[in-house]
Amino acid sequence: MEHQPSVQAETRDLPPVDGWRRVERTGRARATCPCGLDTGMVPTSDAWGKATEHDVATSS
């Protein structure tokens, strides 16, 4: 199985300004991999850490 961990940041909508949609990051993210890794929503730094650890562990 090929491992391709990725991190998806959570965002939330803000009120529009002058007709422009606005979003902001919530500080949470999820790390996933096709092999089944799924951290659920955790602090962004934790998601990046898990994705990096997973990539290093599966590259050996």
N, C-alpha and C positions, 0 to 999 in steps of 0.2 A: 504494500500500500504506500502511496506517495503522501508524504506529510507536507502540508502547506498551511502552517498556522497563520491566522490573521487576527487583527484586533479591530473591533467596530466600536466607535465612540458613541455614547448616548447623547442626544441633543434634545432640547425642548424649544418650542416656539415662543417667541417674544411678540408683543404687539407690533404691528407693522408701523413703519415710519415713512411718510410721504408715498404710500402705496408699495413700499418695498418690504418683502418678507424678511424677517430676522429670526435667527436661531442662536442659541448659545450651548456650549458643551456643559454637561452636568457634573463632570468630574468622574463619571463612571464609564466603564467599558466592558466588553465581553471578548474573551479570547476563544477562538474556535479552530478546529482542524478537521479535515474530512475523516480522520481516523476515529473521531468521537470526542476529542477534547472539547469541553464547554465549561468555562468557568462561571457562567451566569454573570450577572452584573456585579462588578467589584470595582474598587477604586482603579482609575486608569493606570497608575503605576504598577499595581498588582497584575492587571491584565497583560501589560507589556512584559513584565517579569516572567509570568507563566508561559507566554508565547515564546519568549527567548529561551527559557529553560527547555521547553518542549522541543524547539528546533535544534538546540545543541544536543540534547539527549538522543534524538532520533537520527542525527547526522553521523553518529559514531558507529 
